[in-house]
Every structure is written in C-alpha cells, then in structure tokens.
Amino acid sequence: MAYAEKVYKVRNGQKTKQFTWRSCYKKPGGGKGTEPGFPTRRLAEEYGEQQEAAVRAGRWTDPALAQTAFGAWAREWMAAKSPRGRTVTTRWARLEAHILPKWEHTPIRGITWFDAEQWANGLDCDDVTATHCLTLMSQILTGAVDKGMIPVNPLFGRRRSRTAAAKAHAAAREEDKLWAPVDVVLRVARRAGPLDGLHILTTAFTGVRWGESLALRSSSLGKRSEGEFTCPVLAVVEEVAEYAKRGPAGERLGMVLDLEPVKTAESRRRIDLPPFLAELLVEHAASRKGGYLFAPRGGGHWRRGNFGRQVMRPCADGRKAVAKTRGRAERSAVEPIMKGLTMRALRHTHDTYQEQIGVKPALAFEQAGHRRPGIKAVYQHPTPDMRRDRLDGLQEIYESAIAALGWTRVWE
C-alpha cells in the first residue's frame, strides 16, 4: 500500500525543521518506487495510490524513464528504425536543423502540444517543413509511449493552427510553382541535346519523379494490352535515392546514390506513352544497350544539383557571353527560355497538361503515381477509352507546338 514519508531540507549541512513529503509505492515486480517534492502528506499518498492502480491495470510508466531527454530518446528511436535511406536522411536533417536545437535536453514528459505548436509556428523555414518537424516529433513520442516511457503522446492527432499571415504566405508559395508551355519544353529540350533533352521531354510528358527517371532502363519500356487497346508504356518500379548515409548514432558516412523500391504502392505504375515519345525512347534505348536511359556521359547516376547546374540552368536560364582567355575558350551568349525551370516543375507541368486535355481523375491520379482520396478511388477505374483520349491529347499538343515552332522534329 502506498504511503508517504518526510524529507527534511538541509541548509549548510544541517537538517532544518522544514520538510516536504515523498511518495512511496510498490512498482511492478515488488520494488519500491518513490517520487519526492509533495507539499502535503495527502498529495504524496494520492500520487502513490495512483501509481499502484496503474500497475494493477497494466498501464504504469516509470517516472524515471519519463525524465529521459528528448535528444537521447530520439537517437535511440532513429537507430531502431530502418526505413528507406532517403527517409533516414530527411529525418536527420530535420532533427539536426530544427528539432534538437530546441528540444535536445527537454525531458520527454515535459513536452506539451502548446509549446511544440508555438515553436513550430516560429521556425525559420517553409511552412511544410515546420509541419513535418511536428510530425516527426510525434512519431518519436509515440515510440516512447510504446516503450512505456510516457503514458500518452501529447502531440498525437493534433492539428497545427497557424496565423492568417502564415497561411497567406504558404498559399503564395504554392502559387509560385512553375509549369512550362509545350513550346518552352521543346525549346529547352532541343538546347539540351538528344540525351539530356529527352530526359527533360520525358519528365514533362510522363510526370516521372526525379529519382524514378534515373532508374529507368531499356527494359522499362513495354506494352499495355486491354482488349483491343494497346499502347507503349514506361514501367516505374524503383528509383535512385540520393542521401547522406548515417550510422546508428546519426554520424555522417558519406553521400550515397543507390537504387531503392518506389515509396508507395501508387508510385509503382505503368505510364502510357504518346506515340512521339515512345518512338524517341525506343530509338534512344537501342543506343543504351540495356543500361540506364538517362545517365551522365561518364556513367553512374546524375546528382540532382549537378543536373541542375550543368543542364537545366544554362538551357532554361541562358548564359552570358564569355571572352576568350588563357585556358578558356570563347563562349557566345544564350538567351533565356524560362528562368527557374526545374525538373520538379516539369513534373507539375505533366499534371497540368493532363488537366488541360481533360484527363479523367481516375486515370490522372494513376499516371501521376498519386493516391486518390475518397470513395471514388474505390469505385472509379481507368478505361481503354480514357487512356486513348489521354494519349491523343498529349500527341495533339506536342504536334501543335512542333508546327507552331516550324520544326519537323525536336532534334533535326
């Protein structure tokens, strides 16, 4: 049975007449548990009775474990998890840049939703990253609940509220995302040349993600047959992930470019190819002799930053003229086509094209590799006529842009 005992205060090495009460109770297995600092005997006894009731109900958590610093538990939790390499890197980046500087030494029992939400709203980062930081903290605290360190996760199921100014800023950032008209895509692709240009063209007309595009091989090309309908397809089953490999304690072990399965079931898909793109890809695949379709000339895999600097920026943004100097050849100026265009923006471009040509949602979500929300995802399915209309629409906007530019092919 729980009881309380006096704890006298000590001043200058001498026991004084002042005291507080310490709660004493029986822990699982028969050991003695204590919790000091109560102002009255009654409060100490009530606390002990609550602990013993929790022990009998099988829901007791050790108060000593609840004092574990968040940073120490976060590292233990990270070492126990083994998601995809890119996911691990992203989690460590958020921990080191935002979460641990604030919560490293805070006991896990001392974290409240009010404090965590106020902290997230004051972070100097984009709004989505702030929300993802809260989500990661919640996952880590759920792990603490599962291990019996705290009784509940104070962040679980809570929805972050933001100021009107923060919401407006987030909305403005969404509106800033680029997409490119077809003639712009064709001009940038021509400037990049047949190898890198086809990479650009494929992204704009299929919507493959960056990592997915790097993992495409000659064997990714195939056919879809549904009754009398057939069309060429591009199979997406894996991706190349770029991340900083980490050790158990989070130490950096160097950058990695490695193949991984695609992240979700929806990402594993077959993308229907319009005739012009299928023809270009088949011709290109024959020259790759079974290797990756889009790789640097020296082999291996592109890094996103390198592709941006070496291909996208000069081709989309243009460049200034450079005079001939010792060790450097003369270079003429190149006019910009669309400043700031990225491969991510080209994925947005593909979905924009799908909306423009009226692709049905059942097919648009499937081709983009997105999970469609709601009951319609259960009841509606792509049909051969939907697929045919989509391919006809993509072929038509391509041919119209080619004609408007006065070209016969992308690369003559």
N, C-alpha and C positions, 0 to 999 in steps of 0.2 A: 504494500500500500504506500502511496506517495506521502511524503512528509516534508517539513521544512526545518532548516537549521540556521542559526545566526552566524553571520560572518562579520566580525568586528573590523573596523577600519584601523589602519596603523598610520601613525604620524611620527616622524623622526625615530623610527624603530620601536615605538611604544604603542601598545594597544590602547585605543581610546574607548570611550563609552558609546560612541556612535557605531551603528551596525546596519546591515541590510540582511535580507533573507535569501537563502539558497534553496532552490527546489531540488528534491531528491526523488528519484523514481526508478522503477525496475525496467531495464532495457530487454530486448529480445535476447534469450539465452541466459537470463538471470543476472547479468551485470548491472552495475549501478550507474545511472545517468544523473548528471547534475546540470543546473543552469542557475548562475548567480545573478544578483543585481535587483531583486524584487524589493519594493519598499515596505510591503506588509507580508505577514505570515500567510494570510488567507490567499493572496495572489500567488505566492510561491506554491502553496498546496494545490490550488486550482490548476496551475500550469502542469504540475506533476501528474495530477489525475487525468488531464487531457492527453498527456504523453502515453500513459498506461492504457487509456481507452483506445488510442490509435494503435498501440502494439497489439492489443487483443483483436482489433478489427483488421490487422494486417496492412495498415496504411501508414505506419510510423516512419518518419525520416529522421536520420541522425542530425541534430542541430549542428554538430561539429562539421559535417560534410557541407551543410548549407553555408558555412563560412568560407568555403573554397573560393579563391579568387577566380573571377571570370576568365582571365587570361590563361591561368593554369588549366582550367577545365576545357577551354576552347582548344588548346593544343592537344589535350588527350582525346577530345572528340574528333578532331581532324585526323589524328593518327589512326583512329579506329575505322574511319570511313574510307572507302575505295571507289569513288565514282570515276567518271572519265577524267583523263588528265587535264583537259581544258577546264573542267568544272573545279578541280582542285586548285588550279592556278587562280581562277576568278575569285574563289573563296578566300584564298590567302591574300590576294590583292586588296580585297575589301577589309579584311581583318587588320592588315598592317597599315593601310592608308587612313582608315576611318574609325574602325570599331575599337581596336586595342588602345590607341592613344587616349581614349576616354574611359574605357571600361576595364582595362588591364587588371587593376588591383581592387576592383569593386567585388565584394562577396556576392555570390550568385543570389543569395536571399535578399540582398539589398537593391536589386534591380526592380523598378516599377514601370508600368506602362506610361505613366505621366512623364517620368524623367526621360525614358527612352524616346518617346514621341517628340518631346521638346528638343532633345538632342538631334534627332533626325531632321527636324524642320530647320535647324540651324546649320546643317552641314554645308560646306562649300563645295558642292558637287551637283551634278544634274539630278533632277527630281527622281528619275527611275532608279539611279544608283542608291539614293537615300532610302527608298522603299526596300530595295534588295538587301541593304545592310540590316534593316529591321527584320526582314525575313530570315536572314542567316542567323541573327541573334536568337530568334525564336526557335529555329531548328536546334541550335546548340542547347538552349534551355530545356527543350523537350527531351533531349538526350539526358539532361540532368534529372528530370522527372523520372524517366525510365530506369535510371540507375539508383533511384531512391535518395537523391541528394536534396531535393526540394519537393514539397507536396504538389505544387501546381506551377505551370508556366505562365507568368503574368503577361506575356506578350501573345499567347496563343489565341487565334481567332479575332484579334483586334484589328480594326481598320484605321489606317492613319488618316488624320484630318490635317488639312493644310489651310493656310491663309488664302484669301482671294487673290492676292498678288502672286503667290507661288503657283496657284492653279493657272492664272493667266500666263505666267512665264512658261510653264510647262506646255500649255496649248500653243504658244508661239513657236516653241522649239519644234513641235510636231509639224507645224505649217512650213517650217524652213526646209523640210526634207525634199531633196531634188528628185525629179524624174526627167527623162530625156525624150523629146520627139524622135520619131523613127529616123528622120534625115540626119539628126545630130548623131545618133548611134552609128549610122552608116559612115558618116564622115570621120568620126573618131576611130572606128574600126579600120577604115582604109588607111588612115595616117599611121596606125599601129602596125600595119602589115599583116600578111595572111596568118601567121602563127598567133601572135598576141591579139590581133584584131578579131580572129574567130572566137577567141576566149571572151572578148567583150560582147560580140554579137550573140553568142550562145547564152550568156548570162541575161541579156536583155530580152531574148525571145523564149527562154525556158524558166527563168527565175531561180536557177540553182544558187545555193548559198556559196560563199567563197570557198570554204573547206570542201564542200561537195564537188565543186568544179575541179579542184586539184586532184581528186581521187578518181576522176573519170578515165577509163581506159578504152581501148578499141573494143573490148568485149562488152562495154556498157551499151553499145548500140545493138538494138534488136527490133522485134516487130510485135505489134499487138494485133490479135485477131479476135473479133467478136462478131460471129455470124458472117455476114458478107463484108463487114467493115474491117479493113486492115490499115495500119499506118506504122511508120517507123517510130521507135521510142528510144529514150535515153534512160537507162536504169540507174537509179541513185540508191546505193546500199551502204556506202561508207563515206567517210570524209577524212581529210587531212587536218589534224588539230595542231595548232602552234601554241605552245605553252612553256612556262618555266617549270621544269621538273623540281619537285620538292622532296626532301627527306621527311622522316617521321615527325621531327620537331619543327618542320617548316623551313629548314635550311635550303637555300637555292643550290641546285645541282646542274644548272645549265639549261639552255634552251633546247626544245625538242620539236621536231616536225614528224608526226607519226600518224599512221592510219588508225582510225577508230570507227566502230559502227556508228551510224547516224543516231542522233539523240532520242528521237521519238518514233513511234510506230508510223505516224503520218509522214515523217520525213523519208521513210523508206517507200519509194514510189517509182512509177514509170511515167516519164514526161513525154507526151505526144509531140512529135516534131513536125513543123510545117515543111512542105516539100523542099523549099530553097535551102533550109538549114540542114535537113537530112542529107541532101546532096553534098553540101560543103563538108559536113562531118565525116561522111563515108570516104570522100576523097582524101581528107586530112588523115583519117585513121589508117588508111593504107600506107601512108608515108611514115607513120609512127611505129609500125611493125610490132603491134601488140603492147606498146608501152603506154604511159600516161599521155592523154590527149593534150594537156596544157601544162608544160613543164619548161623551165628555163633552158636556154641552149646548152648550158653546161651540165644538165641533168639534175636530178633531185626534185625538190618542190620549191615553188615560189614562196617567199615570205610576203605577207600582205603589204608591209611597209615598202619592201623593195619593188614590188609590182607597181605600187602607187607612185613611187619616185621615178622609176625608170620608164614606165609605160603611161599610166593614166595622167600624171601631171603634165608632161610635155605634150601629150597628144590632145588632152582636153583643154589645158590652160594656155597652151602655146609657150613660146620662149623668145627671149631677146637675142639679138644678133651678137655674136662673139667675134672679135677681131683675131686675126692670126697672130700668135705669139710663139715664142720658142717652146716647143713641146706640146703645143695645142693648135689644132687645125682651125681654120676659119669656119664659122657656122652662121648660116643665114637666119633671120628672124622667122618665126612661125606664128601666125595669128591664132588667138584662142578660138575654140569652138564652143565650149561650155565650161566655164571656170567652176572648179569644185566638184565636178562629176566624179563619182566613185563607183566601185563595183557593187557596193551596198545600194547605192542609188539606182543602179541598173536592175537590181532585184525588185526594187519598188516599181521601176519602170515596167517590168513584165506584168505585174499585177494591175498596173494602171492600164496597160494595153488590153488586158482581159476584160476590165470594166468597160473600156471604150468600145470594144467589139461585141459586148453583150453576152459574155460567157456566163452560163448559169452557175449559181453559187455552189451547187453540188460538185461541179467539175472544177471550178476556180479554186476552191479550197484544196481539192485533191492534187491538182497540178502544182500549186504553190507549196505543198507539204505542210499545210496548216490544219490544225484540228478545228473542225467546225463546231461551234457551240449550239446547244439547244436540241430539241426533239427532231428538228428537220434533218439533222445529221443521221438519225436512225432511219427515217422514212424516205429520204430522197437520195437517189443514186445517179451517177452519170450514165447516159445512154449513148449508143453509137452516133445518133444524130447530133447530140450535144458536142461530141468530140469532133465530128466532121465540120460543124459550124465554127468551132474554135479554130481549127486548122485553116479553114477557108478565110476566116477573118485575119489571122496573122499573116497568111500569104498575101492577102489583098493589100494590107497596109505596107508590107515590105515592097511589093511591086509598084505601088503608087509612089512611094518615096524614091525608089530607083528611077522611075520615069521622071519625077519632078527634078531630080538631080541631073538628068540627062545621061545616066550611066546605063550600061548593059549588065555589068557585074560589079560586085563590091571591089574585087581586085582584078584589074584587067590583065 
